[in-house]
Amino acid sequence: MADQRAAHILMVDDRAENLLALEAILHGLGHELVKATSGEEALKRLLTEDFALILLDVQMPGMDGFETATRIKQRERTRDIPILFLTAIDGEAHQAFRGYAAGAVDYLSKPFDPWVLRAKVAVFIELHERRRELVAQADELRQLLASYSSGDAERAVAQASNALALAQTLADEAAQPELAKAIVEAADAVAALHRLVAGAGRCGATGTGAAGAAAP
């Protein structure tokens, strides 16, 4: 049975031998590897499955890698999934520019070093895991806000500040658009919590002052 927490990677190539080669290179990293033999099949899988990374061949019959990437980036559900292009097309510089313009975040030319591919995949999966942590922290903060009490305030602010620090570190290491939403959510949560804490402090001060004025 597949690990439900394992990162899912979508590998798209029209040649079965290339998919087998990718599977052999990435086997043992602990990820769930999903194969698609065309751009159309990849888009269908993306309708119902969640992926941390897409390895996309450029030169495919019918819908090529550039068109597939463009359609992926046009969908709200999939636009933030990083795409790593794999290609054997000549004219590398021009094709790389087309790949980045279509939404790729990285580019490897065939034949590529298997260890380089493994290293790049590891980086993108790490970013995916960190983003998932940020989303979980943002959800926890929203729950704390929904059941707000003064005793929870300082702990919630500390958690929000930690989330923002982590987000800033990731942004410095590699600017990834899929991190933006989590960073904004964490920032909003911090701002809301600071307002609540400040409001609680003012209420406490007012109550203390009123009690003092009423004392004989």
C-alpha positions as CSV (number, residue, x, y, z in Angstrom):
1,M,0.0,0.0,0.0
2,A,1.3,3.5,-0.9
3,D,2.3,5.9,1.8
4,Q,-0.4,8.5,2.0
5,R,2.1,11.1,3.1
6,A,4.7,10.3,0.4
7,A,5.1,13.1,-2.1
8,H,3.6,12.3,-5.5
9,I,5.6,13.0,-8.6
10,L,4.0,13.0,-12.1
11,M,6.4,11.8,-14.9
12,V,5.2,12.6,-18.4
13,D,6.9,11.1,-21.5
14,D,5.5,9.4,-24.6
15,R,8.3,6.8,-24.6
16,A,7.9,3.9,-22.2
17,E,11.6,3.3,-21.9
18,N,12.2,6.9,-20.8
19,L,9.5,6.5,-18.1
20,L,11.2,3.3,-16.9
21,A,14.6,5.1,-16.8
22,L,13.1,7.9,-14.7
23,E,11.5,5.3,-12.4
24,A,14.8,3.5,-12.0
25,I,16.6,6.8,-11.2
26,L,14.1,8.0,-8.6
27,H,13.3,4.6,-7.1
28,G,14.3,4.4,-3.4
29,L,13.7,8.0,-2.6
30,G,10.4,7.2,-1.0
31,H,8.2,9.1,-3.4
32,E,5.0,7.9,-5.2
33,L,5.9,7.9,-8.9
34,V,3.0,8.2,-11.4
35,K,3.4,7.8,-15.1
36,A,1.6,9.5,-18.0
37,T,2.4,8.8,-21.7
38,S,0.9,12.1,-23.1
39,G,0.0,15.6,-22.2
40,E,-3.6,14.8,-22.4
41,E,-3.3,11.9,-19.9
42,A,-1.2,14.2,-17.6
43,L,-4.0,16.8,-17.6
44,K,-6.6,14.2,-16.7
45,R,-4.6,12.9,-13.8
46,L,-4.1,16.5,-12.5
47,L,-7.9,16.9,-12.3
48,T,-8.2,14.5,-9.4
49,E,-4.7,13.8,-8.0
50,D,-2.3,16.1,-6.1
51,F,1.4,16.2,-7.1
52,A,4.4,17.8,-5.5
53,L,6.4,17.9,-8.8
54,I,5.9,17.3,-12.5
55,L,8.8,15.9,-14.7
56,L,7.7,16.8,-18.2
57,D,9.2,15.7,-21.5
58,V,9.2,18.5,-24.1
59,Q,9.1,16.6,-27.4
60,M,5.9,14.5,-27.5
61,P,3.4,13.9,-30.4
62,G,0.1,15.8,-30.3
63,M,0.2,18.0,-27.2
64,D,3.9,18.7,-26.6
65,G,5.5,19.7,-23.3
66,F,5.2,23.4,-23.8
67,E,1.5,23.3,-24.5
68,T,1.0,20.9,-21.6
69,A,2.8,23.2,-19.2
70,T,0.9,26.2,-20.4
71,R,-2.4,24.4,-19.7
72,I,-1.2,23.3,-16.3
73,K,-0.4,26.9,-15.4
74,Q,-3.8,28.1,-16.6
75,R,-5.6,26.0,-14.0
76,E,-6.2,27.3,-10.5
77,R,-5.7,23.8,-9.0
78,T,-2.4,23.1,-10.6
79,R,-0.7,26.4,-11.4
80,D,1.6,26.3,-8.4
81,I,3.0,22.8,-9.0
82,P,6.7,23.1,-10.1
83,I,7.5,21.7,-13.5
84,L,10.9,20.3,-14.4
85,F,11.4,20.0,-18.2
86,L,13.4,17.1,-19.7
87,T,14.4,17.4,-23.3
88,A,16.7,16.1,-26.0
89,I,15.9,18.9,-28.5
90,D,18.8,20.8,-30.1
91,G,19.1,24.5,-29.6
92,E,19.2,24.3,-25.8
93,A,19.2,28.0,-25.0
94,H,16.1,28.8,-27.2
95,Q,14.2,25.8,-25.9
96,A,15.1,26.6,-22.3
97,F,13.7,30.1,-22.8
98,R,10.4,28.6,-24.2
99,G,10.3,26.2,-21.2
100,Y,10.6,29.0,-18.6
101,A,8.1,31.1,-20.5
102,A,5.6,28.2,-20.4
103,G,6.0,27.9,-16.6
104,A,8.9,25.5,-16.0
105,V,11.0,26.2,-12.9
106,D,14.0,24.2,-14.1
107,Y,15.3,22.5,-17.2
108,L,17.5,19.4,-17.9
109,S,18.8,18.3,-21.2
110,K,19.1,14.6,-22.1
111,P,21.2,12.7,-21.5
112,F,21.4,14.1,-18.0
113,D,23.3,12.9,-14.9
114,P,21.0,10.8,-12.8
115,W,22.5,12.2,-9.6
116,V,21.7,15.7,-10.8
117,L,18.1,14.8,-11.4
118,R,17.8,13.1,-8.0
119,A,19.3,16.2,-6.3
120,K,16.9,18.6,-8.1
121,V,13.9,16.4,-7.2
122,A,15.0,16.4,-3.6
123,V,15.1,20.2,-3.5
124,F,11.6,20.5,-4.9
125,I,10.2,17.9,-2.6
126,E,11.7,19.6,0.4
127,L,10.1,22.9,-0.7
128,H,6.8,21.0,-1.1
129,E,7.1,19.6,2.4
130,R,7.9,22.9,3.9
131,R,4.9,24.5,2.2
132,R,2.7,21.7,3.6
133,E,4.0,22.6,7.0
134,L,3.2,26.2,6.5
135,V,-0.4,25.4,5.4
136,A,-0.8,23.2,8.5
137,Q,0.4,26.0,10.7
138,A,-1.9,28.4,9.1
139,D,-4.9,26.1,9.6
140,E,-3.9,25.7,13.3
141,L,-3.8,29.5,13.6
142,R,-7.2,29.9,12.1
143,Q,-8.6,27.3,14.6
144,L,-7.0,29.3,17.5
145,L,-8.5,32.5,16.2
146,A,-11.9,30.8,16.0
147,S,-11.7,29.8,19.6
148,Y,-9.8,32.8,20.8
149,S,-9.0,33.3,24.5
150,S,-6.5,35.6,26.0
151,G,-4.5,32.6,27.4
152,D,-3.9,31.3,23.8
153,A,-2.8,34.7,22.4
154,E,0.9,34.7,23.1
155,R,1.3,31.1,22.0
156,A,-0.5,31.7,18.8
157,V,1.5,34.8,18.0
158,A,4.8,32.8,18.6
159,Q,3.6,30.1,16.3
160,A,2.7,32.6,13.6
161,S,6.1,34.3,13.9
162,N,7.8,31.0,13.5
163,A,5.8,30.3,10.4
164,L,6.8,33.6,8.9
165,A,10.4,33.1,9.7
166,L,10.3,29.7,8.0
167,A,8.6,31.2,5.0
168,Q,11.2,34.0,4.7
169,T,14.0,31.4,4.9
170,L,12.5,29.4,2.0
171,A,11.9,32.6,0.0
172,D,15.5,33.5,0.4
173,E,16.7,30.0,-0.7
174,A,14.5,29.7,-3.7
175,A,11.7,32.0,-4.8
176,Q,8.8,29.7,-5.5
177,P,5.3,31.0,-6.4
178,E,3.6,28.1,-4.6
179,L,4.9,29.5,-1.3
180,A,3.3,32.9,-1.7
181,K,-0.2,31.8,-0.5
182,A,1.1,30.2,2.6
183,I,3.3,33.2,3.4
184,V,0.3,35.6,3.0
185,E,-1.9,33.4,5.2
186,A,0.7,33.3,7.9
187,A,1.2,37.1,7.7
188,D,-2.5,37.7,7.9
189,A,-2.8,35.4,10.9
190,V,0.0,37.3,12.7
191,A,-1.6,40.7,12.0
192,A,-5.0,39.4,13.3
193,L,-3.5,37.9,16.4
194,H,-1.6,41.1,17.2
195,R,-4.8,43.1,16.9
196,L,-6.6,40.7,19.2
197,V,-3.8,40.8,21.8
198,A,-3.7,44.6,21.6
199,G,-7.4,44.7,22.1
200,A,-7.3,42.3,25.0
201,G,-4.5,44.4,26.6
202,R,-6.6,47.6,26.3
203,C,-9.6,45.9,27.8
204,G,-7.5,44.7,30.7
205,A,-6.1,48.1,31.3
206,T,-9.5,49.7,31.2
207,G,-10.9,47.2,33.6
208,T,-8.0,47.8,36.0
209,G,-8.5,51.5,35.8
210,A,-12.2,51.3,36.4
211,A,-11.7,49.0,39.4
212,G,-9.2,51.4,40.8
213,A,-11.5,54.4,40.4
214,A,-14.3,52.5,42.1
215,A,-12.2,51.6,45.1
216,P,-12.9,53.7,48.3
